[in-house]
Amino acid sequence: MYVGRVLHNMLHVTLVRRFSTFYKTKYMKTTQRCTFMFQRVLGHCWTKPSKYLVFYEPTAIVKHIQTLIYRPAAFNAREIKPLPYVFCTSPLTTRIHKMDTNTLIPPPCVRGMTELNTEAFEKKIRVPHIIVDCNRVQYALKYLKKYMLKLRKLKPVQNEEDHPERKMLLLNPLMVKKYEDFKEEFLSAYGSDDAVCEYREVVLQYDNWEASEILRAVLPEDQEGAQSYSIIGHILHVNLREHLLPYKHLIGNVYIDKIPNISLVVNKIKEIDSTYRNFQMEVLAGSGDTNVMVKENGCTFAMDFAKVYWNPRLATEHERIVKKLKHGDVLYDVMAGIGPFAVPAARKKCYVLANDLNPCSFEALVKNCSINKVKDRVRYFNLDGHEFIQTILKKDLFEKWGEFTFTGDIHVTMNLPAMAVDFLPAFVGLFHNNDFPENPTLPIVHVYMFTNEANEEIAIKMVAEKLGYLDTSSIQSEDGRETVNYEETTPSNQNDTVNEEKITNTCDRNNVSQEEQENTEKSTIQLCSFRKHILEVVNIRTVAPNKIMMRVSFRLPQKLLTTEPNQQSEPPCKRIKNN
């Protein structure tokens, strides 16, 4: 019978060497006698039919040799029980099956399908396999795990027909073409390095592929696919581009079939409404209402997804802001939504004033505070953000400054990326008619915006412009790009003498007037004055090509709060709903 080269060498050298000294001392006079005994054991073991390659586990033979060492009388072959073995129904010659790299993907005939036909996904493939004894499956899987065929709803370990005492292990045809493809540990354990696996036919169906694999096979190859989605409770939300609309119902049905616990798939058909932060959507597949309950950062949120704004992809950003808050801090949430900042902040025992104009969001906010048992630490408001800042926030902030026992920080969140920066002018001159306290705790503002590229300077300038630190109209070049180099300098509103040599103006002085140059220099000084108040600029996520969500965190300058506001038109902010 065939004895694997590696197995034979290991047993002959390692095991005999291990036991020869002890055995020679008590029962034998020479190592040759021990070797002879070892060969007798192997001779007894290899008694299976020749149509199989029979490989024995080395540890099993060790136990038998140990038995013989301590019991020389047991050398009678009849007292040796059969060893565990592994069958491999394979010829001894090497064969290589050339496998197409497309073997494990859906058939090409499904390309361009607009109505889901699950029968069209049926495909027959040939896969390699080995057969092992039932009590050796776990031992074989230890070495073959990397090479197993892993497909959805397909068991890689199957029963062998007509042999219930054996199991069939299906291997990945892209990884295994011959036994040399197995890792070294398997060869060492089973002693074969030149035999190949047998192949059998397996029928793959629609159920065997993931949603991403099916959509990749169906949708156009040369265009962006539908790989991105959000899950909110039992609702799966997609944003399909125009070229995918003919496939929208197929996409919805695939997600219903493949994604667990999803009963409704919806698609956004219009941009988010800037007033109430909700969007119009259409149902692609499934049924059911849009009332859901989700968990985030240890809190539970209930909502009607069709009437409020919720994005699970912002969970990390929500957590990032909440971690900045400490017990006893104050949070003014100007655009609170259903409470992703306000509720976890209140759970940290912060003092929270939360506001949102959307009546449905306001209702959900109140409900979520009750669900999470923080109702006594949150005050709710259903106002326009501009009015909330200039009335509620102003009054409460002034009272906090008057509390000698208050030692925490003050945070203001403005999470409305489409237009939050338009509310920043509400802070300019907020306390110009008030007696400003000495050394107050100035609020830290976290404002969100969309930019056309992931550039911190763009985000900073958007904030600076709204706060009156930058006049972008006077410092643009012919191609529309700003060309000012920034130098740290003295704030302009302190009327200090400025060293003109520190200001670098890259505008072409031959093509602009003296007045434009002076305006550019003034804007540069003002922007530099604002930059020292910036605490953090964060790239949150890429929403779409040329649409980046960013956050600028800065401490409100005292002079900005006390300066006299410019007589300018009110920013295009949201209006309070008339009762």
C-alpha positions in Angstrom: 0.0 0.0 0.0 0.9 3.6 -0.5 2.5 5.3 2.4 2.9 9.1 2.1 6.5 10.2 2.1 6.2 12.9 4.7 4.1 10.7 7.0 6.5 7.8 6.7 9.6 9.9 7.4 7.9 11.6 10.4 6.8 8.3 12.0 10.0 6.4 11.2 12.4 9.1 12.5 10.5 11.1 15.1 8.4 8.4 16.8 11.0 5.7 16.8 13.6 8.1 18.2 11.2 9.2 20.8 10.5 5.7 22.2 13.6 3.8 21.3 15.6 4.7 24.4 12.8 3.7 26.8 11.9 0.6 24.9 15.5 -0.5 24.5 16.2 -0.1 28.2 13.3 -2.3 29.4 12.3 -4.6 26.6 14.8 -4.6 23.7 18.5 -4.6 23.3 18.8 -2.6 20.1 17.1 0.2 18.3 16.7 -2.1 15.3 14.2 -4.2 17.2 12.1 -1.0 17.9 12.3 -0.1 14.2 11.2 -3.7 13.4 8.3 -3.4 15.7 7.2 -0.1 14.2 7.3 -1.7 10.7 5.1 -4.5 12.0 2.6 -2.0 13.3 2.4 -0.2 9.9 2.1 -3.5 8.2 -0.9 -4.3 10.2 -2.5 -0.9 9.7 -2.4 -0.8 5.9 -5.0 -3.5 5.2 -7.7 -1.5 3.4 -8.8 -2.1 -0.3 -6.3 -0.9 -2.8 -8.8 1.4 -4.6 -8.4 3.9 -1.7 -5.5 5.9 -0.5 -5.6 5.3 3.2 -4.0 8.0 5.4 -3.7 7.6 9.2 -3.4 10.3 11.8 0.1 10.2 13.4 -1.2 10.6 16.9 -3.3 7.5 16.6 -0.2 5.4 15.6 1.6 7.0 18.6 -0.9 5.6 21.0 -0.5 2.2 19.5 3.2 2.3 19.7 2.9 3.5 23.3 0.7 0.5 24.0 3.3 -1.9 22.6 6.1 -0.2 24.5 4.4 -0.7 27.9 2.8 -4.0 26.9 5.2 -6.1 24.8 2.7 -9.0 24.9 0.3 -6.8 22.9 2.5 -7.1 19.9 0.1 -9.7 18.7 -1.6 -8.0 15.7 -5.0 -9.3 16.8 -4.9 -7.1 19.9 -4.4 -3.9 17.9 -7.7 -2.1 17.1 -8.2 -0.5 13.7 -6.9 3.0 13.4 -9.0 6.0 12.2 -8.5 6.6 8.6 -9.3 9.1 5.8 -10.4 8.0 2.3 -9.5 9.9 -0.9 -11.0 8.4 -4.0 -8.3 9.7 -6.3 -5.9 8.3 -8.9 -2.2 8.6 -8.2 -1.5 10.7 -11.3 -1.7 14.5 -11.3 -4.5 16.1 -13.2 -5.2 19.8 -13.5 -8.7 21.1 -14.4 -8.6 24.5 -16.0 -11.3 26.6 -14.3 -12.9 29.7 -15.6 -12.6 32.6 -13.2 -16.3 33.2 -13.8 -17.2 29.8 -12.4 -18.7 31.1 -9.1 -20.7 34.1 -10.5 -24.2 34.1 -11.9 -24.6 33.2 -15.6 -24.1 35.9 -18.2 -27.6 35.5 -19.6 -29.0 37.5 -16.7 -27.3 40.7 -17.8 -29.8 43.5 -18.5 -32.7 41.7 -16.8 -35.3 44.3 -15.6 -37.9 41.9 -14.0 -36.6 39.3 -11.6 -36.6 35.7 -13.0 -35.0 33.5 -10.4 -34.9 30.4 -12.7 -32.5 32.2 -15.1 -29.8 32.1 -12.4 -29.5 28.3 -12.5 -25.9 27.3 -13.3 -24.0 24.0 -13.3 -20.4 23.9 -12.2 -17.8 21.3 -11.5 -16.1 21.4 -8.1 -13.4 19.3 -6.5 -14.1 17.3 -3.4 -12.6 14.8 -1.1 -14.3 12.1 1.0 -13.5 11.5 4.6 -14.7 9.2 7.4 -17.4 10.9 9.5 -15.2 10.8 12.7 -12.4 12.6 10.8 -14.4 15.5 9.4 -13.4 18.0 12.1 -9.7 17.0 11.8 -9.8 17.5 8.0 -11.7 20.8 8.2 -8.9 22.1 10.4 -6.6 22.0 7.4 -9.1 22.5 4.6 -11.1 25.5 6.0 -9.3 27.9 3.7 -10.1 25.8 0.6 -13.7 25.0 1.3 -16.4 26.1 -1.1 -18.3 29.0 0.6 -21.6 29.9 -1.1 -24.8 31.2 0.4 -27.2 28.4 1.4 -24.8 25.6 0.2 -23.4 23.2 2.7 -19.7 22.5 2.0 -19.9 19.2 4.0 -22.4 16.9 2.4 -23.4 13.2 2.8 -21.9 10.8 0.3 -24.4 8.7 -1.6 -24.6 5.1 -0.6 -22.0 5.6 2.2 -23.5 7.1 5.3 -20.3 6.7 7.2 -18.5 9.1 5.0 -18.7 12.8 4.3 -17.9 14.8 1.1 -16.0 18.1 1.5 -16.6 20.5 -1.4 -13.6 22.6 -2.3 -13.4 26.0 -4.0 -12.5 25.3 -7.7 -10.7 28.6 -8.1 -8.3 27.6 -5.3 -7.9 23.9 -5.7 -6.9 22.3 -8.9 -4.5 19.6 -7.5 -3.3 18.5 -4.1 -0.3 20.7 -4.4 -2.7 23.6 -3.8 -3.3 22.4 -0.3 -1.3 24.1 2.5 1.7 22.3 3.9 0.0 21.2 7.1 -2.6 19.1 5.2 0.1 17.4 3.2 2.1 16.7 6.3 -0.9 15.2 8.1 -2.2 13.1 5.2 1.0 12.3 3.4 0.0 13.0 -0.2 1.4 15.6 -2.5 0.8 14.2 -6.0 -2.8 13.1 -6.0 -5.7 15.1 -7.3 -9.3 15.5 -6.1 -12.3 14.1 -7.9 -14.8 16.5 -9.5 -18.5 16.4 -9.2 -21.3 18.5 -10.7 -23.1 21.1 -8.4 -26.1 23.1 -9.5 -26.1 26.7 -8.3 -29.3 28.7 -8.1 -30.6 32.2 -7.3 -30.5 31.4 -3.5 -26.7 30.7 -3.6 -25.6 34.2 -4.5 -25.5 37.4 -2.4 -27.4 40.5 -3.4 -24.2 42.2 -4.4 -23.2 39.3 -6.7 -26.7 39.3 -8.4 -26.8 43.0 -8.9 -23.3 43.0 -10.3 -24.3 40.4 -12.8 -27.5 42.1 -13.8 -26.8 45.8 -13.9 -24.7 47.5 -16.7 -21.0 46.7 -16.5 -19.8 50.1 -17.6 -21.8 52.2 -15.1 -22.0 52.6 -11.3 -24.0 49.8 -9.6 -26.4 49.8 -6.7 -24.1 48.7 -4.0 -24.9 51.4 -1.4 -27.9 51.4 0.9 -29.0 52.2 4.5 -31.1 50.1 6.8 -33.5 51.8 9.2 -35.4 49.2 11.2 -37.3 47.0 8.6 -36.8 49.6 5.9 -33.9 49.5 3.3 -33.3 52.9 1.7 -31.5 53.4 -1.6 -30.6 56.4 -3.7 -30.7 55.1 -7.3 -29.2 57.1 -10.1 -31.1 57.7 -13.3 -29.4 54.9 -15.2 -30.6 52.4 -12.6 -34.3 53.4 -12.6 -35.3 50.7 -15.2 -34.0 48.1 -12.8 -35.5 49.6 -9.6 -38.1 47.0 -8.9 -35.6 44.2 -9.6 -33.2 45.8 -7.2 -35.9 46.1 -4.5 -36.9 42.5 -4.8 -33.3 41.3 -4.6 -32.8 43.2 -1.4 -36.1 41.9 0.0 -34.9 38.3 -0.7 -31.3 38.7 0.4 -31.2 41.1 3.3 -32.5 39.6 6.6 -35.4 41.3 8.4 -36.2 43.8 5.5 -39.8 44.1 4.5 -39.8 47.4 2.7 -37.4 48.9 0.1 -37.7 52.6 -0.7 -36.0 55.0 -3.1 -35.5 58.7 -2.7 -37.0 60.4 -5.7 -36.2 64.1 -4.7 -33.6 65.9 -2.8 -34.1 66.5 0.9 -36.4 69.4 1.6 -34.4 72.1 3.3 -37.3 73.3 5.4 -38.3 70.1 7.2 -35.4 67.8 6.3 -37.5 65.0 4.8 -37.8 63.7 1.2 -40.3 62.1 -1.1 -39.8 58.4 -1.7 -41.3 55.6 -3.7 -41.7 51.9 -2.7 -39.6 49.6 -4.8 -40.6 46.3 -3.1 -42.3 44.9 0.0 -45.0 46.4 2.1 -45.6 47.9 5.5 -45.7 51.2 7.2 -42.7 53.6 7.7 -42.8 53.7 11.5 -39.6 52.2 12.8 -37.5 52.0 15.9 -33.7 52.0 15.8 -30.9 51.9 18.3 -27.8 54.2 18.2 -25.1 54.9 20.8 -27.1 53.1 23.5 -30.3 55.1 22.8 -33.6 54.0 21.3 -35.2 56.3 18.6 -38.7 56.0 17.3 -39.8 57.8 14.1 -41.9 57.8 11.0 -39.1 57.6 8.4 -41.2 59.2 5.7 -41.7 62.4 7.7 -38.3 63.0 9.4 -34.6 62.9 8.6 -32.5 60.0 9.8 -29.2 58.7 8.5 -27.6 55.7 10.2 -24.3 56.6 8.5 -23.9 59.5 10.8 -23.8 57.3 13.9 -20.1 57.7 14.3 -20.3 61.5 14.0 -23.1 61.6 16.6 -21.0 59.6 18.9 -17.9 61.8 18.3 -19.8 64.9 19.4 -21.4 63.3 22.4 -18.0 62.1 23.6 -16.9 65.8 23.8 -19.7 66.5 26.3 -19.2 66.0 30.0 -21.5 65.7 33.0 -22.9 69.2 33.7 -22.2 70.7 30.2 -24.8 72.6 28.2 -25.9 71.7 24.7 -28.0 73.9 22.5 -29.1 71.8 19.6 -30.4 74.2 17.0 -31.5 71.6 14.4 -32.1 68.7 16.7 -34.1 66.4 14.5 -35.4 63.4 16.4 -32.6 63.8 19.0 -29.4 62.0 17.9 -27.3 64.6 19.8 -29.8 65.7 22.4 -30.9 62.3 23.8 -27.4 60.8 24.4 -26.2 64.1 25.8 -29.1 64.1 28.3 -28.2 60.6 29.3 -24.7 61.9 30.2 -26.6 64.3 32.5 -26.0 67.4 30.4 -28.4 70.3 30.3 -30.0 70.3 26.8 -32.1 72.7 24.9 -33.3 71.1 21.7 -35.1 72.7 18.8 -36.5 71.7 15.4 -38.9 73.3 13.0 -40.4 70.1 11.6 -43.5 69.3 13.7 -43.0 65.5 13.1 -39.4 65.7 14.2 -40.4 67.7 17.2 -43.0 65.1 18.1 -40.5 62.3 17.7 -37.9 64.2 19.8 -40.3 64.5 22.7 -41.2 60.8 22.4 -37.6 59.7 22.3 -36.7 61.7 25.3 -39.6 59.9 27.1 -38.5 56.5 25.8 -34.9 57.0 27.0 -36.1 58.5 30.3 -34.3 61.9 30.0 -37.4 64.1 29.7 -36.5 66.0 32.8 -33.1 67.1 31.4 -34.3 68.3 28.0 -36.3 71.4 27.0 -38.0 71.2 23.6 -38.8 74.0 21.1 -40.5 74.0 17.7 -39.0 77.2 16.3 -37.1 78.5 13.4 -33.4 78.1 14.0 -32.7 81.8 13.6 -35.4 82.7 16.2 -34.2 80.0 18.6 -30.7 81.5 18.6 -31.7 85.1 19.1 -34.3 84.4 21.8 -34.1 81.0 23.7 -30.4 80.4 23.3 -29.5 84.1 24.1 -31.6 84.2 27.2 -30.5 80.9 28.6 -26.8 81.5 27.8 -26.9 84.8 29.6 -28.4 83.1 32.6 -25.8 80.4 32.6 -23.0 83.1 32.6 -24.7 84.5 35.7 -24.5 81.2 37.6 -21.4 81.1 39.7 -21.7 77.4 40.2 -21.6 76.6 36.5 -18.1 75.3 35.5 -18.9 73.2 32.4 -18.5 73.8 28.7 -21.2 75.1 26.4 -21.8 73.5 23.0 -24.0 74.5 20.0 -24.7 71.9 17.3 -26.0 73.0 13.9 -26.6 69.8 11.9 -28.3 71.0 8.8 -25.5 70.7 6.1 -27.5 72.1 3.3 -27.9 75.5 5.0 -26.6 75.5 8.6 -24.0 78.2 7.8 -26.8 80.6 6.8 -27.8 80.6 10.5 -24.4 81.8 11.7 -25.1 85.5 11.2 -27.6 85.2 14.1 -24.7 85.1 16.5 -23.2 88.3 15.2 -23.9 91.1 17.8 -26.1 88.7 19.9 -25.1 90.6 23.1 -24.2 94.0 21.7 -26.9 95.7 23.9 -26.1 93.6 27.0 -23.6 94.0 29.9 -21.2 91.3 28.9 -19.8 89.3 32.0 -16.2 89.1 32.7 -14.4 86.0 31.5 -17.5 84.1 30.4 -17.4 80.5 29.1 -17.7 81.1 25.3 -19.8 78.6 23.4 -18.2 76.0 21.1 -20.2 75.8 17.8 -20.2 72.6 15.7 -21.6 73.6 12.3 -22.0 71.3 9.3 -21.9 72.1 5.6 -21.5 70.6 2.1 -18.4 71.4 0.1 -17.5 70.4 -3.5 -14.2 68.9 -2.3 -12.6 67.6 0.9 -10.7 70.8 1.6 -10.5 72.3 5.0 -9.9 75.8 3.7 -13.2 75.8 1.8 -15.1 74.9 4.9 -13.3 77.5 7.0 -14.0 80.2 4.5 -17.7 79.3 4.3 -18.0 79.8 8.0 -15.8 83.0 8.1 -17.8 84.6 5.3 -21.1 84.1 7.1 -19.6 85.5 10.3 -18.4 88.6 8.5 -14.7 87.7 8.6 -14.3 87.3 4.9 -15.5 89.2 1.8 -15.1 86.6 -1.0 -16.4 88.9 -3.6 -13.3 91.1 -3.5 -10.6 88.4 -3.6 -11.4 86.2 -6.5 -9.1 85.7 -9.5 -10.1 85.6 -13.1 -10.8 81.8 -12.9 -13.1 82.3 -9.9 -10.6 80.8 -7.3 -9.5 82.7 -4.3 -5.9 83.7 -4.3 -5.1 85.0 -0.9 -2.3 83.6 1.2 -3.1 83.8 4.9 -0.7 85.1 7.6 -1.4 85.1 11.3 -2.0 88.7 12.3 -3.9 91.0 14.6 -7.7 91.1 14.4 -8.9 94.1 12.4 -11.6 95.1 14.9 -9.0 95.9 17.5 -7.8 98.9 15.6 -4.2 97.9 16.1 -1.4 98.9 13.8 -0.8 96.1 11.3 2.6 95.3 9.8 1.9 95.5 6.1 4.9 93.3 5.3 3.1 90.3 6.9 0.2 90.5 4.4 0.8 88.7 1.1 -1.6 89.6 -1.6 -1.3 87.4 -4.7 -3.7 89.5 -6.8 -2.2 91.1 -9.9 -1.8 94.6 -8.7 -1.6 95.8 -12.3 -5.1 94.6 -13.0 -7.0 95.6 -9.9 -7.8 98.9 -8.4 -6.2 100.3 -5.2 -9.6 99.9 -3.4 -9.8 96.2 -4.4 -6.3 95.6 -3.1 -7.2 97.2 0.2 -10.4 95.1 0.5 -8.4 92.0 -0.1 -5.8 92.9 2.5 -8.6 93.6 5.0 -10.3 90.3 4.3 -7.0 88.5 4.8 -6.5 90.1 8.2 -10.0 89.3 9.3 -9.8 85.7 8.2 -6.5 85.2 10.0 -8.2 86.7 13.1 -10.9 84.1 12.9 -8.6 81.1 12.3 -7.2 81.2 15.8 -10.7 80.4 17.2 -11.1 77.2 15.1 -10.8 74.0 17.1 -11.4 71.3 14.6 -12.3 70.7 10.9 -13.6 67.2 10.1 -14.4 65.4 6.9 -17.5 63.5 7.8 -18.4 61.6 4.7 -18.7 61.7 0.9 -22.4 62.0 0.1 -21.9 62.0 -3.7 -19.3 63.1 -6.2 -18.4 66.7 -5.5 -20.5 66.7 -2.4 -18.6 66.3 0.9 -20.1 66.7 4.3 -17.8 68.5 6.7 -17.9 70.0 10.2 -16.1 73.1 11.5 -15.9 73.4 15.3 -14.9 76.8 16.6 -15.3 78.9 19.8 -17.4 82.0 19.3 -15.2 85.1 19.6 -16.3 87.5 22.3 -16.0 90.5 20.0 -18.2 88.8 17.5 -21.0 88.5 20.1 -20.7 92.1 21.3 -20.1 93.9 18.0 -22.9 95.8 16.5 -24.6 93.7 13.8 -24.6 94.9 10.2 -27.9 96.1 8.9 -28.3 93.3 6.3 -31.1 91.2 5.2 -32.0 88.1 7.2 -30.4 85.0 5.8 -32.6 82.5 3.9 -33.3 80.4 6.9 -36.3 78.3 7.8 -39.5 80.1 8.9 -41.5 79.3 12.0 -44.7 77.6 11.3 -47.8 79.7 11.8 -50.2 78.3 14.3 
